[in-house]
Amino acid sequence: MSCPICGKDAADGFRPFCSKRCADVDLGRWLNGAYFVPAEAPEELEEAAQDLARAPSGPH
């Protein structure tokens, strides 16, 4: 298996990546929005946001 970031062989400790650096590059891409999982429909996002707003905020 090759690293999806640089193409080198994957290392056992970092699979599917070759190194911590490539794993961190991938994480950074997720965190800055370069990667995303699309929603089925925009309405689902609005409904989920409303559900979160109505949910209790945890123990008081």
mmCIF file as gemmi writes it, N, C-alpha and C atoms, coordinates in Angstrom:
data_model
loop_
_atom_site.group_PDB
_atom_site.id
_atom_site.type_symbol
_atom_site.label_atom_id
_atom_site.label_alt_id
_atom_site.label_comp_id
_atom_site.label_asym_id
_atom_site.label_entity_id
_atom_site.label_seq_id
_atom_site.pdbx_PDB_ins_code
_atom_site.Cartn_x
_atom_site.Cartn_y
_atom_site.Cartn_z
_atom_site.occupancy
_atom_site.B_iso_or_equiv
_atom_site.pdbx_formal_charge
_atom_site.auth_seq_id
_atom_site.auth_asym_id
_atom_site.pdbx_PDB_model_num
ATOM 1 N N . MET Axp A 1 ? 0.846 -1.164 0 1 0 ? 1 A 1
ATOM 2 C CA . MET Axp A 1 ? 0 0 0 1 0 ? 1 A 1
ATOM 3 C C . MET Axp A 1 ? 0.9 1.238 0 1 0 ? 1 A 1
ATOM 4 N N . SER Axp A 2 ? 0.525 2.224 -0.76 1 0 ? 2 A 1
ATOM 5 C CA . SER Axp A 2 ? 1.315 3.447 -0.799 1 0 ? 2 A 1
ATOM 6 C C . SER Axp A 2 ? 0.607 4.563 -0.038 1 0 ? 2 A 1
ATOM 7 N N . CYS Axp A 3 ? 1.391 5.481 0.491 1 0 ? 3 A 1
ATOM 8 C CA . CYS Axp A 3 ? 0.89 6.617 1.247 1 0 ? 3 A 1
ATOM 9 C C . CYS Axp A 3 ? 0.032 7.498 0.333 1 0 ? 3 A 1
ATOM 10 N N . PRO Axp A 4 ? -1.182 7.863 0.766 1 0 ? 4 A 1
ATOM 11 C CA . PRO Axp A 4 ? -2.041 8.698 -0.084 1 0 ? 4 A 1
ATOM 12 C C . PRO Axp A 4 ? -1.547 10.137 -0.215 1 0 ? 4 A 1
ATOM 13 N N . ILE Axp A 5 ? -0.597 10.542 0.629 1 0 ? 5 A 1
ATOM 14 C CA . ILE Axp A 5 ? -0.087 11.912 0.563 1 0 ? 5 A 1
ATOM 15 C C . ILE Axp A 5 ? 1.116 12.019 -0.363 1 0 ? 5 A 1
ATOM 16 N N . CYS Axp A 6 ? 2.124 11.14 -0.168 1 0 ? 6 A 1
ATOM 17 C CA . CYS Axp A 6 ? 3.365 11.288 -0.942 1 0 ? 6 A 1
ATOM 18 C C . CYS Axp A 6 ? 3.659 10.114 -1.873 1 0 ? 6 A 1
ATOM 19 N N . GLY Axp A 7 ? 2.957 8.987 -1.706 1 0 ? 7 A 1
ATOM 20 C CA . GLY Axp A 7 ? 3.157 7.851 -2.59 1 0 ? 7 A 1
ATOM 21 C C . GLY Axp A 7 ? 4.21 6.846 -2.15 1 0 ? 7 A 1
ATOM 22 N N . LYS Axp A 8 ? 4.932 7.126 -1.054 1 0 ? 8 A 1
ATOM 23 C CA . LYS Axp A 8 ? 5.919 6.173 -0.541 1 0 ? 8 A 1
ATOM 24 C C . LYS Axp A 8 ? 5.194 4.978 0.074 1 0 ? 8 A 1
ATOM 25 N N . ASP Axp A 9 ? 5.949 3.91 0.352 1 0 ? 9 A 1
ATOM 26 C CA . ASP Axp A 9 ? 5.359 2.739 1.002 1 0 ? 9 A 1
ATOM 27 C C . ASP Axp A 9 ? 4.861 3.11 2.395 1 0 ? 9 A 1
ATOM 28 N N . ALA Axp A 10 ? 3.688 2.594 2.775 1 0 ? 10 A 1
ATOM 29 C CA . ALA Axp A 10 ? 3.116 2.867 4.093 1 0 ? 10 A 1
ATOM 30 C C . ALA Axp A 10 ? 3.941 2.181 5.178 1 0 ? 10 A 1
ATOM 31 N N . ALA Axp A 11 ? 4.037 2.814 6.332 1 0 ? 11 A 1
ATOM 32 C CA . ALA Axp A 11 ? 4.759 2.264 7.482 1 0 ? 11 A 1
ATOM 33 C C . ALA Axp A 11 ? 3.751 1.669 8.457 1 0 ? 11 A 1
ATOM 34 N N . ASP Axp A 12 ? 4.11 0.559 9.087 1 0 ? 12 A 1
ATOM 35 C CA . ASP Axp A 12 ? 3.199 -0.13 9.996 1 0 ? 12 A 1
ATOM 36 C C . ASP Axp A 12 ? 2.627 0.787 11.079 1 0 ? 12 A 1
ATOM 37 N N . GLY Axp A 13 ? 3.438 1.627 11.668 1 0 ? 13 A 1
ATOM 38 C CA . GLY Axp A 13 ? 2.974 2.483 12.753 1 0 ? 13 A 1
ATOM 39 C C . GLY Axp A 13 ? 2.098 3.643 12.315 1 0 ? 13 A 1
ATOM 40 N N . PHE Axp A 14 ? 2.019 3.908 11.015 1 0 ? 14 A 1
ATOM 41 C CA . PHE Axp A 14 ? 1.283 5.08 10.531 1 0 ? 14 A 1
ATOM 42 C C . PHE Axp A 14 ? 0.291 4.755 9.422 1 0 ? 14 A 1
ATOM 43 N N . ARG Axp A 15 ? 0.022 3.467 9.188 1 0 ? 15 A 1
ATOM 44 C CA . ARG Axp A 15 ? -0.866 3.072 8.099 1 0 ? 15 A 1
ATOM 45 C C . ARG Axp A 15 ? -2.123 3.904 8.04 1 0 ? 15 A 1
ATOM 46 N N . PRO Axp A 16 ? -2.557 4.365 6.937 1 0 ? 16 A 1
ATOM 47 C CA . PRO Axp A 16 ? -2.092 4.108 5.579 1 0 ? 16 A 1
ATOM 48 C C . PRO Axp A 16 ? -0.979 5.056 5.141 1 0 ? 16 A 1
ATOM 49 N N . PHE Axp A 17 ? -0.438 5.836 6.072 1 0 ? 17 A 1
ATOM 50 C CA . PHE Axp A 17 ? 0.59 6.817 5.743 1 0 ? 17 A 1
ATOM 51 C C . PHE Axp A 17 ? 1.984 6.229 5.918 1 0 ? 17 A 1
ATOM 52 N N . CYS Axp A 18 ? 2.991 6.947 5.42 1 0 ? 18 A 1
ATOM 53 C CA . CYS Axp A 18 ? 4.378 6.492 5.536 1 0 ? 18 A 1
ATOM 54 C C . CYS Axp A 18 ? 5.059 7.06 6.77 1 0 ? 18 A 1
ATOM 55 N N . SER Axp A 19 ? 4.501 8.138 7.325 1 0 ? 19 A 1
ATOM 56 C CA . SER Axp A 19 ? 5.151 8.813 8.447 1 0 ? 19 A 1
ATOM 57 C C . SER Axp A 19 ? 4.141 9.664 9.204 1 0 ? 19 A 1
ATOM 58 N N . LYS Axp A 20 ? 4.562 10.134 10.373 1 0 ? 20 A 1
ATOM 59 C CA . LYS Axp A 20 ? 3.725 11.047 11.152 1 0 ? 20 A 1
ATOM 60 C C . LYS Axp A 20 ? 3.491 12.332 10.375 1 0 ? 20 A 1
ATOM 61 N N . ARG Axp A 21 ? 4.505 12.78 9.646 1 0 ? 21 A 1
ATOM 62 C CA . ARG Axp A 21 ? 4.366 14.006 8.873 1 0 ? 21 A 1
ATOM 63 C C . ARG Axp A 21 ? 3.203 13.909 7.883 1 0 ? 21 A 1
ATOM 64 N N . CYS Axp A 22 ? 3.152 12.82 7.118 1 0 ? 22 A 1
ATOM 65 C CA . CYS Axp A 22 ? 2.077 12.66 6.138 1 0 ? 22 A 1
ATOM 66 C C . CYS Axp A 22 ? 0.719 12.499 6.834 1 0 ? 22 A 1
ATOM 67 N N . ALA Axp A 23 ? 0.696 11.821 7.981 1 0 ? 23 A 1
ATOM 68 C CA . ALA Axp A 23 ? -0.554 11.699 8.741 1 0 ? 23 A 1
ATOM 69 C C . ALA Axp A 23 ? -1.013 13.081 9.196 1 0 ? 23 A 1
ATOM 70 N N . ASP Axp A 24 ? -0.071 13.918 9.643 1 0 ? 24 A 1
ATOM 71 C CA . ASP Axp A 24 ? -0.415 15.273 10.079 1 0 ? 24 A 1
ATOM 72 C C . ASP Axp A 24 ? -0.878 16.146 8.916 1 0 ? 24 A 1
ATOM 73 N N . VAL Axp A 25 ? -0.266 15.975 7.749 1 0 ? 25 A 1
ATOM 74 C CA . VAL Axp A 25 ? -0.704 16.716 6.559 1 0 ? 25 A 1
ATOM 75 C C . VAL Axp A 25 ? -2.159 16.366 6.257 1 0 ? 25 A 1
ATOM 76 N N . ASP Axp A 26 ? -2.49 15.077 6.321 1 0 ? 26 A 1
ATOM 77 C CA . ASP Axp A 26 ? -3.854 14.634 6.059 1 0 ? 26 A 1
ATOM 78 C C . ASP Axp A 26 ? -4.828 15.221 7.085 1 0 ? 26 A 1
ATOM 79 N N . LEU Axp A 27 ? -4.458 15.17 8.363 1 0 ? 27 A 1
ATOM 80 C CA . LEU Axp A 27 ? -5.31 15.74 9.414 1 0 ? 27 A 1
ATOM 81 C C . LEU Axp A 27 ? -5.515 17.227 9.168 1 0 ? 27 A 1
ATOM 82 N N . GLY Axp A 28 ? -4.463 17.939 8.819 1 0 ? 28 A 1
ATOM 83 C CA . GLY Axp A 28 ? -4.585 19.364 8.527 1 0 ? 28 A 1
ATOM 84 C C . GLY Axp A 28 ? -5.552 19.64 7.387 1 0 ? 28 A 1
ATOM 85 N N . ARG Axp A 29 ? -5.553 18.794 6.4 1 0 ? 29 A 1
ATOM 86 C CA . ARG Axp A 29 ? -6.484 18.974 5.276 1 0 ? 29 A 1
ATOM 87 C C . ARG Axp A 29 ? -7.931 18.798 5.728 1 0 ? 29 A 1
ATOM 88 N N . TRP Axp A 30 ? -8.177 17.835 6.62 1 0 ? 30 A 1
ATOM 89 C CA . TRP Axp A 30 ? -9.53 17.666 7.16 1 0 ? 30 A 1
ATOM 90 C C . TRP Axp A 30 ? -9.927 18.891 7.976 1 0 ? 30 A 1
ATOM 91 N N . LEU Axp A 31 ? -9.01 19.365 8.822 1 0 ? 31 A 1
ATOM 92 C CA . LEU Axp A 31 ? -9.333 20.473 9.718 1 0 ? 31 A 1
ATOM 93 C C . LEU Axp A 31 ? -9.53 21.8 8.995 1 0 ? 31 A 1
ATOM 94 N N . ASN Axp A 32 ? -8.842 22.016 7.875 1 0 ? 32 A 1
ATOM 95 C CA . ASN Axp A 32 ? -9.025 23.288 7.169 1 0 ? 32 A 1
ATOM 96 C C . ASN Axp A 32 ? -10.122 23.223 6.108 1 0 ? 32 A 1
ATOM 97 N N . GLY Axp A 33 ? -10.801 22.092 5.994 1 0 ? 33 A 1
ATOM 98 C CA . GLY Axp A 33 ? -11.935 21.98 5.08 1 0 ? 33 A 1
ATOM 99 C C . GLY Axp A 33 ? -11.592 21.528 3.675 1 0 ? 33 A 1
ATOM 100 N N . ALA Axp A 34 ? -10.339 21.131 3.426 1 0 ? 34 A 1
ATOM 101 C CA . ALA Axp A 34 ? -9.98 20.654 2.093 1 0 ? 34 A 1
ATOM 102 C C . ALA Axp A 34 ? -10.689 19.333 1.783 1 0 ? 34 A 1
ATOM 103 N N . TYR Axp A 35 ? -10.906 18.535 2.831 1 0 ? 35 A 1
ATOM 104 C CA . TYR Axp A 35 ? -11.679 17.302 2.694 1 0 ? 35 A 1
ATOM 105 C C . TYR Axp A 35 ? -12.998 17.505 3.443 1 0 ? 35 A 1
ATOM 106 N N . PHE Axp A 36 ? -14.048 16.875 2.966 1 0 ? 36 A 1
ATOM 107 C CA . PHE Axp A 36 ? -15.319 16.929 3.676 1 0 ? 36 A 1
ATOM 108 C C . PHE Axp A 36 ? -16.184 15.77 3.234 1 0 ? 36 A 1
ATOM 109 N N . VAL Axp A 37 ? -17.136 15.433 4.064 1 0 ? 37 A 1
ATOM 110 C CA . VAL Axp A 37 ? -18.105 14.397 3.749 1 0 ? 37 A 1
ATOM 111 C C . VAL Axp A 37 ? -19.404 15.12 3.441 1 0 ? 37 A 1
ATOM 112 N N . PRO Axp A 38 ? -19.883 15.04 2.202 1 0 ? 38 A 1
ATOM 113 C CA . PRO Axp A 38 ? -21.095 15.782 1.844 1 0 ? 38 A 1
ATOM 114 C C . PRO Axp A 38 ? -22.333 15.231 2.552 1 0 ? 38 A 1
ATOM 115 N N . ALA Axp A 39 ? -23.247 16.117 2.866 1 0 ? 39 A 1
ATOM 116 C CA . ALA Axp A 39 ? -24.52 15.734 3.471 1 0 ? 39 A 1
ATOM 117 C C . ALA Axp A 39 ? -25.448 15.234 2.371 1 0 ? 39 A 1
ATOM 118 N N . GLU Axp A 40 ? -26.401 14.452 2.764 1 0 ? 40 A 1
ATOM 119 C CA . GLU Axp A 40 ? -27.391 13.957 1.798 1 0 ? 40 A 1
ATOM 120 C C . GLU Axp A 40 ? -28.213 15.118 1.228 1 0 ? 40 A 1
ATOM 121 N N . ALA Axp A 41 ? -28.607 16.048 2.103 1 0 ? 41 A 1
ATOM 122 C CA . ALA Axp A 41 ? -29.408 17.179 1.662 1 0 ? 41 A 1
ATOM 123 C C . ALA Axp A 41 ? -29.16 18.351 2.612 1 0 ? 41 A 1
ATOM 124 N N . PRO Axp A 42 ? -29.189 19.582 2.123 1 0 ? 42 A 1
ATOM 125 C CA . PRO Axp A 42 ? -28.967 20.741 2.998 1 0 ? 42 A 1
ATOM 126 C C . PRO Axp A 42 ? -29.945 20.802 4.165 1 0 ? 42 A 1
ATOM 127 N N . GLU Axp A 43 ? -31.152 20.296 3.964 1 0 ? 43 A 1
ATOM 128 C CA . GLU Axp A 43 ? -32.153 20.317 5.031 1 0 ? 43 A 1
ATOM 129 C C . GLU Axp A 43 ? -31.684 19.499 6.23 1 0 ? 43 A 1
ATOM 130 N N . GLU Axp A 44 ? -30.93 18.417 5.982 1 0 ? 44 A 1
ATOM 131 C CA . GLU Axp A 44 ? -30.434 17.596 7.075 1 0 ? 44 A 1
ATOM 132 C C . GLU Axp A 44 ? -29.485 18.388 7.96 1 0 ? 44 A 1
ATOM 133 N N . LEU Axp A 45 ? -28.68 19.248 7.363 1 0 ? 45 A 1
ATOM 134 C CA . LEU Axp A 45 ? -27.758 20.072 8.14 1 0 ? 45 A 1
ATOM 135 C C . LEU Axp A 45 ? -28.519 21.041 9.031 1 0 ? 45 A 1
ATOM 136 N N . GLU Axp A 46 ? -29.538 21.673 8.487 1 0 ? 46 A 1
ATOM 137 C CA . GLU Axp A 46 ? -30.349 22.614 9.255 1 0 ? 46 A 1
ATOM 138 C C . GLU Axp A 46 ? -31.057 21.897 10.403 1 0 ? 46 A 1
ATOM 139 N N . GLU Axp A 47 ? -31.601 20.729 10.118 1 0 ? 47 A 1
ATOM 140 C CA . GLU Axp A 47 ? -32.293 19.954 11.149 1 0 ? 47 A 1
ATOM 141 C C . GLU Axp A 47 ? -31.312 19.534 12.254 1 0 ? 47 A 1
ATOM 142 N N . ALA Axp A 48 ? -30.126 19.112 11.89 1 0 ? 48 A 1
ATOM 143 C CA . ALA Axp A 48 ? -29.124 18.712 12.874 1 0 ? 48 A 1
ATOM 144 C C . ALA Axp A 48 ? -28.709 19.902 13.729 1 0 ? 48 A 1
ATOM 145 N N . ALA Axp A 49 ? -28.558 21.063 13.123 1 0 ? 49 A 1
ATOM 146 C CA . ALA Axp A 49 ? -28.193 22.263 13.879 1 0 ? 49 A 1
ATOM 147 C C . ALA Axp A 49 ? -29.294 22.638 14.86 1 0 ? 49 A 1
ATOM 148 N N . GLN Axp A 50 ? -30.537 22.527 14.451 1 0 ? 50 A 1
ATOM 149 C CA . GLN Axp A 50 ? -31.655 22.819 15.342 1 0 ? 50 A 1
ATOM 150 C C . GLN Axp A 50 ? -31.716 21.821 16.495 1 0 ? 50 A 1
ATOM 151 N N . ASP Axp A 51 ? -31.472 20.55 16.207 1 0 ? 51 A 1
ATOM 152 C CA . ASP Axp A 51 ? -31.451 19.534 17.262 1 0 ? 51 A 1
ATOM 153 C C . ASP Axp A 51 ? -30.37 19.834 18.288 1 0 ? 51 A 1
ATOM 154 N N . LEU Axp A 52 ? -29.195 20.241 17.818 1 0 ? 52 A 1
ATOM 155 C CA . LEU Axp A 52 ? -28.111 20.585 18.74 1 0 ? 52 A 1
ATOM 156 C C . LEU Axp A 52 ? -28.46 21.792 19.599 1 0 ? 52 A 1
ATOM 157 N N . ALA Axp A 53 ? -29.13 22.776 19.005 1 0 ? 53 A 1
ATOM 158 C CA . ALA Axp A 53 ? -29.505 23.972 19.74 1 0 ? 53 A 1
ATOM 159 C C . ALA Axp A 53 ? -30.521 23.663 20.832 1 0 ? 53 A 1
ATOM 160 N N . ARG Axp A 54 ? -31.375 22.669 20.592 1 0 ? 54 A 1
ATOM 161 C CA . ARG Axp A 54 ? -32.402 22.303 21.584 1 0 ? 54 A 1
ATOM 162 C C . ARG Axp A 54 ? -31.878 21.352 22.659 1 0 ? 54 A 1
ATOM 163 N N . ALA Axp A 55 ? -30.773 20.687 22.383 1 0 ? 55 A 1
ATOM 164 C CA . ALA Axp A 55 ? -30.246 19.681 23.32 1 0 ? 55 A 1
ATOM 165 C C . ALA Axp A 55 ? -29.721 20.341 24.582 1 0 ? 55 A 1
ATOM 166 N N . PRO Axp A 56 ? -29.895 19.672 25.723 1 0 ? 56 A 1
ATOM 167 C CA . PRO Axp A 56 ? -29.321 20.237 26.97 1 0 ? 56 A 1
ATOM 168 C C . PRO Axp A 56 ? -27.798 20.298 26.829 1 0 ? 56 A 1
ATOM 169 N N . SER Axp A 57 ? -27.195 21.261 27.491 1 0 ? 57 A 1
ATOM 170 C CA . SER Axp A 57 ? -25.764 21.484 27.349 1 0 ? 57 A 1
ATOM 171 C C . SER Axp A 57 ? -24.931 20.655 28.311 1 0 ? 57 A 1
ATOM 172 N N . GLY Axp A 58 ? -25.49 19.626 28.889 1 0 ? 58 A 1
ATOM 173 C CA . GLY Axp A 58 ? -24.72 18.737 29.779 1 0 ? 58 A 1
ATOM 174 C C . GLY Axp A 58 ? -25.081 18.963 31.236 1 0 ? 58 A 1
ATOM 175 N N . PRO Axp A 59 ? -24.352 18.296 32.139 1 0 ? 59 A 1
ATOM 176 C CA . PRO Axp A 59 ? -24.664 18.402 33.561 1 0 ? 59 A 1
ATOM 177 C C . PRO Axp A 59 ? -24.423 19.817 34.087 1 0 ? 59 A 1
ATOM 178 N N . HIS Axp A 60 ? -25.276 20.253 34.971 1 0 ? 60 A 1
ATOM 179 C CA . HIS Axp A 60 ? -25.156 21.603 35.56 1 0 ? 60 A 1
ATOM 180 C C . HIS Axp A 60 ? -24.752 21.506 36.99 1 0 ? 60 A 1
